[in-house]
Every structure is written in C-alpha cells, then in structure tokens.
Amino acid sequence: MADHGTLRPLRRPDFRKFWLGHGASALGSHLTGLALPLLVLDQTGSPILAGLVGTLRMLAYLLVHLPAGALADRIRRRAVVLAADAARALLVLPIGVALAVYQSIPISALLTLSVLGTLISSVADPAGQAATRHLVDREQLPAALALTAMRGRAVSLTAPLLGGLLYQIWPALPFLIDSLTFVLSFFLVASVRTQLGGGAATAKTTFISDIGAGIRFIGNSRFLVLLLAWAALGNFATAGITFALVLIVQPSGGGAVGTALAIVSLGGLIGASLAPHANRFRSRLLVPGITGIRLLIVWAVVAQPTPVVLAIGMAVIALLGPMASVPLNAYVFEVVPDHLMGRIQSSMTLVGGALYPFAALVTGLLAQQLSVQSALGFMALMFLIVFWLSLLRGLRMPDLAAPPARRSVDPVPSPG
C-alpha cells in the first residue's frame, strides 16, 4: 500500500538530515537576502545600489543555472552540496566579521562576496533537488516534495520578519547566523549515508555536450515542454496578481500589506501539506481540474478587486498551486533518468521562473496606464492560457491505477 502521509518521509533519518540542513541554509540565505539591501542603504543611502545587489544576484543565479545542472550530474551530488555549504559559509563569514569589528564593509567587497555566494547556490540547488529521489521510496516522493515546498513557504513566511528584527538588533547578526546555518547544513549532509547520485561523466562526453543532452531530452519530451510552459506562465500570472494585491492594499499601510501577503503564504503552506493527498487520487483530470478552479477564482477577483477578495482569492490560489505542481514534479522523477535529473531540475527552475521578474513590471505598467483591474484582467488571460495548456494530452499524467505499461506520457528519449 502506498505511503502518502505528508510527514512520513521525515521518519527516514537521511531524508530528515538532508531536509533540515537545506532548511537551515535556506533560512539563513533569506535572512541575508533581506539584510543586504538594508545594509547598502545604511552605508550609501542609495536605493539604486540597494536594488543593484538583488538584481546582480538574480542575474548571476539565472546565468549559470543551466550549466550548474550539468555539473550536478557530472560530479557526485554529495560532494557538490558539501563543497557548496563550506564555500558559502566562508563567503558570508567575512561580511559578518567586518560588520562586527569595523561596523562597515566596502560595497565592492559586499557585492563580490554576495554574487559569488549566489553563483555557488545555483550549483548546489539542482544537486540537492536531484538527490531527493535517493532519500525516499518512490511512493513517498510526492510527500517528500510537499515537505520541501512546505519548508520553502514557512521560510518565506517567517524570514522577512526575523531578518528585519535581527538586523535591527545588530547588523552583523544575520550574516553570522547565515554562516552558521551553512556549517550546520554541512555536518547534517555529511552524516547522510545514502548515495545521492551524480558522477555520471565519462571520457566520451564533454561539459558542453552534457548541457546539450539535457536540452535535447526536454525538447524530445512533450510532457516536459508543456510543463515548462505551464509553470512559466502560471508563475508569471500568480506573481502579477500578487503585485496587484500589494497595489490595492498599499493605501491601508505597510502593516496591511504584510498581513495580506502572510495570508497568501499561509494558504501556500496549507496547500503544500495537502499535496500528497491530492497525488493519492491522481488522475488525468487532476491538473486541469485544479487549474480550472484557479482560473474561476481569478475571474472572480477581476470582477470584484477589493483588498479582502484579493487576499482571500490569492490565498486559495496559493493553496491549490502545490496540489497540482507537487504531483507534476513527482511525475518528472518517473520519466527522467537519474543521470539527467540535475540538468532537468535546473532547466525547470530557469524556465519556470524566467518570466517571474517581469510580472511586477507588467502589472505596474498596466495599472498606471489603464487600471489595476485591467492588469488583473491581463493576468486572468494568462491563466486562461495556462488552463488550455493543462487540457493538452501531452501534459496529462497517467492515472495511478493505470497498468505500468501505460504509465508513460511519451517515449523517454535517449540522453545522447
């Protein structure tokens, strides 16, 4: 009998250590992610420089993410994760020490160290994502992915408040804690006994050819191509509606904005906890059904774009999101060979989030030139396209009850 309990993967010591280690490092990274622009503002008074920090880090992450996935497949993933934790701890520590001793740090050094840390994270993340399949049984994979999503939602819910508080107490504190979280993650991952995969490189392949093999694999799979489009447009529309929520609630004050976004994050956290149960009843109608419900909610929000309706609507949309994405991501592990998983995971992160940075810009432009309701209408049209994609045969997952011979969406292409 399949094991669908959301928390059951945590009973496995190796998964629990890996999950806790990555959670600690993610929390530390979010703390410094907030502290960095605050620090630049305090030292320079320049909003442009403060924004530049985040922009450079995002660009660095995106630019190397695809080759980072190939690296995660060529080298043993345990070694990649351990080396990344050690390197990031050593990169963040000098910032905390400089602030503790000198109360300042040169902006050039701050930018260099933070961008280097982000580059290393872009290598570690695909390796960690690809390693998940080795830490749990196949039946527990949806629950493991749901726990990862829950961890991310919990961090995003608590880190901004905690990071701001720690920075106010002592500017060096978020950076020193971040360095310690990487040390903690290093020792937790080092104690994992399970082999995490990777190390598939041979003398017959080059780094460039490995990247090409990953791209060809995606191009030959209708399921993966449609999944990337579904995720990219869905993330774009969701981010756009969230920014519209900020625009509508903002006149009520920063506290109201924080409360509204916390409600949305709470919805996502609840949805992630329910995702394994949705996978338990997985059928070909799961993704179209959930996507269709989200579409109806979006159109209801467009019709009545008040702060309360928007906040509740977005919370429900955030709740339903993991109930579709977790089963889809679990199915990715079924159709992608392990030796390609790092490249596929990096591609999913890269393409799935490619449009995300433009959501606020597009929403803001439409709101300024037309109205917030028009901006919401545009995002509703994006959701309509996402719903259409979910109806296409290539994106359908097979029923869990289907015989094994029928449980392939399309032929698995050769990695060569």
N, C-alpha and C positions, 0 to 999 in steps of 0.2 A: 504493500500500500504506500502511495506517495506521501512524503513528509512535507506538508505545506505550512506548518507553523512558522510565523514570521520570525520568532526568536530562536528557533531550534538550531540554526547554524552556529549560534554562539555557544552551544554545548560542545562544539568541536574546538579543542584548545588552540590548534594552529590558526583556524579562521578567527577565533576571538582575539588572539595576539595581533594578527595582521590588521584586523578591523580597528582595534583600539589604537594601534600605532599610527595608522593612517589618519584616524580621527583626531588624535592629539596633534599631529603635524598640521592637519588642515585647520584646526582651531588656532594654532599659533600663527599660521600664514594669514588667516583672516584678521587677527589682531594687528599684525604689522601692516596689512593691506589698508587698514583704516588709519593707523598711526603715521604712515609715510607721508600722505598729503598734509596731515596736520603739522608734522614736523617741518616740512618745506614751507608751509605758510608761516609758521612761527619764526623761521630763520630768515626768510626772504620777504615775506609779505606779498608774494606774487601768486595770484590764482593761476596764472598761465603755467608757471613752473610746477605748481602743485598738480595741475591737470596733466602736465607732461610726464610726470612719474607714472601715473596709471596708464597713459597711452603707450609709452615705451615698453612697459611690462607686458601689456596686451599684445603689442606687435611682436615682441620677442617670442612670446608663447605661441602665437599663431604661425610665425615664420618657420620655426624649427619643429613644429609638432609632427608633421608628416615624416621627415627623416628620423625623428625620435621614435616613432613606432617601429620603423625598420630596425633601429638599434635595439629595441626591446625584444625583437625576435632573434637577432644575431647573437646576443650575449645572454648569459644566464640571468634570468629576471631577478633572482635573489641578489646577485652581485650589483645589478643596476640600482635596485631600490636601496641597498645598504650604502653604496657609494654616494648616491644622491642625498641620503639623510646626513651622512657625515659631512659632505661638501656644503650643504645648506646650513648646517649648524655652524660651521666655520665661517661662512659668509655673513650670517646675521649677527654673530657674536661681536665682531669689531664695531658694529653700529651701536649696540647696547653699551659696550665698554667706553666708546668715545663720548657718548651722551652722559654716562655716569661720571666720567673723570673730567671731561672738558665742557660738558653741557652743550656741545655743538659738534658738527661733523661737516666737512666740506661737501657742498652739494654734488660736485663731480664724483666724489668717492661714494656718496649715498646712492646716486643713480647707477654707478658701475656695479656696486655690490648687489643692489636690488634687481637689476636686469640679469646679472649672472645667476642669481638665485632662481629667477623665473625661468631662465633657459634650462637649468638643471631640473626644475619641476616638470617642464614639458617633456623631459626624457623619462622621469620617474613615473608619471601618471599613466601612460599606456602600459608600462610594465606591470604596475600594480593592478590595473583593470584586467589585463590579460591573465594574471595569476589567479584570479578568483576561481576559475573552473577547477583548479587543482586542490583547492582548500575545502570543497564541499562535494557531496554526491550530486549527481545530475538532478535528482528530484528536489534537492534543496537549493538549486541555483537561483530560482526566482526569489526565494526568501532572502538569500544572501545579497542579491542585487537590491532588493527592497530595503534591507538593513543599511546598505551603502547610501541609498537615496535618503533614508531617514536621518542618517548621520549628517549628510550634507545639509538637509533642511534645518536640523537642530543647530548646526554650527552657524548657518546664515541667520538664524533667529536670535541667537544669543551673543554672537561675536561682536556685532556693532556696539551694543550697549556695554559689554565687558571691555572691549578695546578702548572706547572713549573714556571709561572710568579709570582704567589702568594708566592711560596716557596722562590724564589729569592728575593722578596721584604722583607719577614720576615718569617723564618721557622715555627714560631708558627701559622701563619695566616691560612694555610689550615686546621689545626686541630681545631682551634677556630671556623672557619666558618662551618666545618663539624658538630660540636656540636650544633651550632645554627640551622642548617638545620633539625636536628632531633627534636629540640624543635618546630620549625615551623611545621614539619610534625605531631607532637603530637597534637598540637592545631587544625590543619586542620582536622585530622581524628576524634578528639574528637567532632568536630562540625557536623560530619555526622550523620544524624538522621536515615538513613536506617539501618535495621538489616543486618549484614554481614554474618550470618550463623555460623556454628560450634556449639560446645556444644552438640554433639550427643552421648557422652559417657553414658553408662548405667552400672548398677551394675553387669550386666551379662557379660560384656566384660572387658578384661584387655588391657593394653597398647600393649603388645606383640601380642595379638590376633587381635587387630586393625591393626597393621602393616601387619600381615598375611592376613587379609581380603582384604587389598588393593592389595597385591601381587597376591592373587588368582583372584581378579577381573580382573587384567591385563592379567593374564595367560589364563583366560577363554574368552578373547575378541581377536579375530583375528585382528580386526582393531587396537587396542592399541599395540599389539605385533609388528605388521608390522610398525606402526607409529614410535615406539621407534627405530626399526632397521633403518628405512628410515632416521630419524633425526640424529641418532648417526653417521652413515656412511656419510651422507651429510655434517654434521658439520665438521667431520674429513677431508674430501676431500677439503672442502672450506678453512679450516684453513691451510691445506698443500699448496694449491695453493697460498694463501695469503703470506705465508712464502717464497715460491719460488719467488714471486714478489719482496719481500724485498731483497733476494739474488741477483736478476738480477739488481735491481735499485741501490743497495748499493754503487757500484763503483762511481756513479754520485754524492754521498754525502748524508748527512742526510736530507738536505732540499728536495731533490728529493724523498727520501723515504716517508717523511711526506706528500708531495704533492700527491704522488700516493695513499697512504692509505686514505688521505682525499677524493680523488675522489671516491674510493671504498665505503667509509662511506656515501658519498653523494648519491651514487646510491642506497644504502640500505634505506636511508631516503626517497627518492622519491618512491621506491618500497612499503614501508610501507604506504605511503599516497595513493597509488593506490590500495592497497589490498582489501578494501571494495568493490570497483567497480568490481574487479575480482570475489569476492564472489557473487556479484549480478547476474553474469552469470554462477554461479557454475553448473558444470555438472560432470558426471563421468570421463570426459576427461580432466578436469582442471589440476589436479596434474600430470598425465602422460604427458600432453602437455607441461607444464612449465618445468618439469624435463627433457624432451627430448630436448627442446631448450637449456637448460643449458648444457646438455651433448654435443651438437653440438658446442657450444661456447668453451667448454673446449678442445675439439679435435682441434679446430682452433688455440687455444692458444698453444697447444702442437706442432702443425705444424710450428708456427711462434712465438717463445717465446721471442719477443723483449719487452723492457720496455713499449712502447706505446701500443702494442697489449695486453700485460698482464694487464695493468692498465685499459684499456677500457673494455677488456673481463671480468675482475673481477667486474668492476662497473656494468655491465649488469647482471652478475650472482647474485650480491648482490641486484640489483633492482628486479629481478624475484623471489628471495627467499621468501620474505614476501607474495607475491601474491599466493604462494602455501601454506606456513605454516600458515598464518592467517586463511584462510577458514578451514584448517585441525584442528587447535586449537579451532576454534569456534565450530566445529562439536563435539569435545571432550566434550564440555559443554552440548551437546544434548544427548550423550549416557552415561554420567557418572552422577549418583545421587549426589546431593549436599553434603550429609553426607560423601562421599568418595573423594570429589574433592581435598582436601588438600593432601591426600596420592597420588592421581594420578598425581597432578601437581608436587609434589616433585620427584616422580619416573621419570616423563618426563624430568625434569631438570637434575636429576642424570644420567640417562641412555643416554639421548640426548647429554650430554656433556662429557660422560665417556672417549671417545677416543680423545677428543679435545686436552688435554695436550700432547699427543704423536705425533700430526701432525707435529710440527716443528722438533721434533727429527727424525722421519722417513724421512721427506723431506731432512733434513740436511745430514743424513747418505747416502741416495741415491745420493744426489748431490755431496757429497765428493767422494764416491766410484765409481760412474758412471758419471752422469752429471745432471744439473738442468733439462734438457729436459726429462731425464729418470724419474726423480722424478715427473715431471708433467704428464708423461705417466702413472705412477702408480696411481696417483690421478684421472686421467681420467678413469682408470679401476674401481676405487671405484665409480665414478659417473655412470658408466655403470651398476653396481650392484644396485645403488640407482634407476636408471631408470627401471630396471627389477622389483624391489620391487613395484614401482608405478603402474606397469601394473597388479599386482596381484589383484584378485577380492576383497580380504579382505580389501584392503586399499582404495577401491573406496568409495567416498561419494555419497549419492543418489542425483539425480537432485533436485534442489529446487522446480521444478514444479511437482515432484512426489507426489502422494497422501500420507497423513500422515502414512497410514498403511504400506507403502512400504519404509519409510524413516529410516529403521534400518539396519545397516550393518550386524549385527549378534545379537542374543538374548542377552539382558542385563542380566548378571549372578547375582545371589543373592550375596549380600555382606557378607553373613555368611560363 
